[in-house]
Amino acid sequence: MNKLQLAAKEVDGKTVLFLEGYLNESGGELLRSTVSDLLTASPPTLSLDFGGTSLVNSIGISSLLEVIEIARRRNTVLELVRVPEEIGDLFRLVGIAVKVPVHSEAGVWSPKPGV
């Protein structure tokens, strides 16, 4: 599996963190640390771009839930963008799509009724 790589950029006035590779235990630690650093500047919105993400495991999900909580505590709107369909289905299944907006290239996923 590809080790997670992160790159932050300003795009149209928003802070965007681009993820590439596999979001697992070591990638989750890197994600939490990087997001915490980015949020010290108190951006109103932080977008996590999953366009280059190949796989997310259960520890990656746990790390992402921690990142969502960190952003909430810092009053930053967090959104997940360019999420591949399979990963978006996982985010919907585990309830992440209830906590933050999850966007695919086709639009916004919302939780299915009863999920």
KOLMARMAR-238899 format. One record per residue (C-alpha): residue in three letters; chain; residue number from 1; x, y, z. Coordinates in Angstrom, 3 decimals. Layout:
BEGIN
ala | A | NUM | X | Y | Z
...
# end
This chain:
BEGIN
met | A | 1 | 0.000 | 0.000 | 0.000
asn | A | 2 | 1.060 | 3.579 | -0.632
lys | A | 3 | 2.114 | 5.577 | 2.413
leu | A | 4 | -0.141 | 8.609 | 2.967
gln | A | 5 | 1.237 | 11.888 | 1.664
leu | A | 6 | -0.307 | 15.260 | 2.481
ala | A | 7 | -0.027 | 18.669 | 0.820
ala | A | 8 | -1.829 | 21.823 | 1.980
lys | A | 9 | -2.717 | 24.644 | -0.412
glu | A | 10 | -4.972 | 27.687 | -0.504
val | A | 11 | -7.604 | 27.248 | -3.230
asp | A | 12 | -10.197 | 29.972 | -3.857
gly | A | 13 | -9.698 | 31.344 | -0.347
lys | A | 14 | -10.082 | 27.930 | 1.326
thr | A | 15 | -7.450 | 25.787 | 2.969
val | A | 16 | -7.352 | 22.430 | 1.201
leu | A | 17 | -5.389 | 19.425 | 2.427
phe | A | 18 | -4.743 | 16.951 | -0.372
leu | A | 19 | -4.435 | 13.305 | 0.694
glu | A | 20 | -2.691 | 10.742 | -1.464
gly | A | 21 | -2.226 | 7.071 | -0.634
tyr | A | 22 | -3.499 | 4.857 | 2.173
leu | A | 23 | -5.165 | 6.257 | 5.301
asn | A | 24 | -4.156 | 3.775 | 8.011
glu | A | 25 | -2.537 | 4.011 | 11.466
ser | A | 26 | 0.616 | 5.891 | 10.451
gly | A | 27 | -1.332 | 7.982 | 7.934
gly | A | 28 | -3.911 | 8.794 | 10.596
glu | A | 29 | -1.224 | 10.085 | 12.947
leu | A | 30 | 0.146 | 12.273 | 10.171
leu | A | 31 | -3.360 | 13.512 | 9.309
arg | A | 32 | -4.191 | 14.437 | 12.923
ser | A | 33 | -0.890 | 16.250 | 13.378
thr | A | 34 | -1.145 | 18.136 | 10.089
val | A | 35 | -4.764 | 19.177 | 10.640
ser | A | 36 | -3.945 | 20.378 | 14.162
asp | A | 37 | -1.114 | 22.483 | 12.735
leu | A | 38 | -3.337 | 23.910 | 9.973
leu | A | 39 | -6.068 | 24.798 | 12.444
thr | A | 40 | -3.739 | 26.968 | 14.525
ala | A | 41 | -4.369 | 29.635 | 11.866
ser | A | 42 | -8.136 | 29.316 | 12.565
pro | A | 43 | -9.323 | 28.927 | 8.962
pro | A | 44 | -13.125 | 29.140 | 8.709
thr | A | 45 | -13.185 | 26.109 | 6.408
leu | A | 46 | -10.841 | 23.176 | 5.878
ser | A | 47 | -11.363 | 20.833 | 2.948
leu | A | 48 | -9.816 | 17.371 | 2.955
asp | A | 49 | -9.367 | 16.301 | -0.670
phe | A | 50 | -9.571 | 12.512 | -0.939
gly | A | 51 | -9.066 | 12.468 | -4.737
gly | A | 52 | -5.722 | 10.670 | -4.409
thr | A | 53 | -6.732 | 8.343 | -1.577
ser | A | 54 | -6.610 | 4.664 | -2.472
leu | A | 55 | -7.894 | 3.038 | 0.716
val | A | 56 | -9.100 | 3.857 | 4.236
asn | A | 57 | -8.996 | 1.199 | 6.969
ser | A | 58 | -10.732 | 1.130 | 10.358
ile | A | 59 | -7.883 | 2.954 | 12.101
gly | A | 60 | -8.016 | 5.590 | 9.358
ile | A | 61 | -11.744 | 6.009 | 10.066
ser | A | 62 | -10.966 | 6.461 | 13.767
ser | A | 63 | -8.332 | 9.074 | 12.942
leu | A | 64 | -10.760 | 10.898 | 10.678
leu | A | 65 | -13.358 | 10.988 | 13.471
glu | A | 66 | -10.716 | 12.559 | 15.730
val | A | 67 | -9.946 | 15.158 | 13.047
ile | A | 68 | -13.662 | 15.981 | 12.787
glu | A | 69 | -13.773 | 16.556 | 16.544
ile | A | 70 | -10.615 | 18.712 | 16.484
ala | A | 71 | -12.141 | 20.912 | 13.758
arg | A | 72 | -15.442 | 21.164 | 15.656
arg | A | 73 | -13.654 | 22.294 | 18.823
arg | A | 74 | -11.788 | 24.965 | 16.828
asn | A | 75 | -15.008 | 26.179 | 15.121
thr | A | 76 | -13.729 | 25.249 | 11.668
val | A | 77 | -16.108 | 23.837 | 9.073
leu | A | 78 | -14.626 | 20.587 | 7.808
glu | A | 79 | -15.642 | 19.094 | 4.487
leu | A | 80 | -14.474 | 16.028 | 2.595
val | A | 81 | -14.169 | 16.548 | -1.151
arg | A | 82 | -13.451 | 14.462 | -4.273
val | A | 83 | -14.165 | 11.313 | -2.274
pro | A | 84 | -14.025 | 8.135 | -4.399
glu | A | 85 | -17.330 | 6.266 | -4.516
glu | A | 86 | -16.156 | 3.234 | -2.509
ile | A | 87 | -14.689 | 5.417 | 0.242
gly | A | 88 | -17.812 | 7.602 | 0.248
asp | A | 89 | -19.954 | 4.498 | 0.754
leu | A | 90 | -17.770 | 3.589 | 3.739
phe | A | 91 | -18.076 | 7.122 | 5.164
arg | A | 92 | -21.849 | 6.912 | 4.830
leu | A | 93 | -21.951 | 3.447 | 6.422
val | A | 94 | -19.932 | 4.475 | 9.507
gly | A | 95 | -21.751 | 7.792 | 9.969
ile | A | 96 | -19.070 | 10.246 | 8.865
ala | A | 97 | -21.455 | 11.650 | 6.227
val | A | 98 | -23.788 | 12.617 | 9.086
lys | A | 99 | -21.046 | 14.607 | 10.841
val | A | 100 | -19.514 | 16.510 | 7.896
pro | A | 101 | -20.365 | 17.150 | 4.232
val | A | 102 | -18.940 | 14.451 | 1.967
his | A | 103 | -18.616 | 15.454 | -1.691
ser | A | 104 | -17.876 | 13.225 | -4.631
glu | A | 105 | -17.132 | 14.669 | -8.034
ala | A | 106 | -20.816 | 14.026 | -8.803
gly | A | 107 | -22.217 | 15.962 | -5.845
val | A | 108 | -22.884 | 15.661 | -2.128
trp | A | 109 | -23.561 | 12.350 | -0.443
ser | A | 110 | -26.147 | 12.464 | 2.231
pro | A | 111 | -26.960 | 9.666 | 4.605
lys | A | 112 | -29.626 | 7.253 | 3.418
pro | A | 113 | -32.769 | 7.189 | 5.561
gly | A | 114 | -32.324 | 4.812 | 8.465
val | A | 115 | -28.519 | 4.895 | 8.326
# end
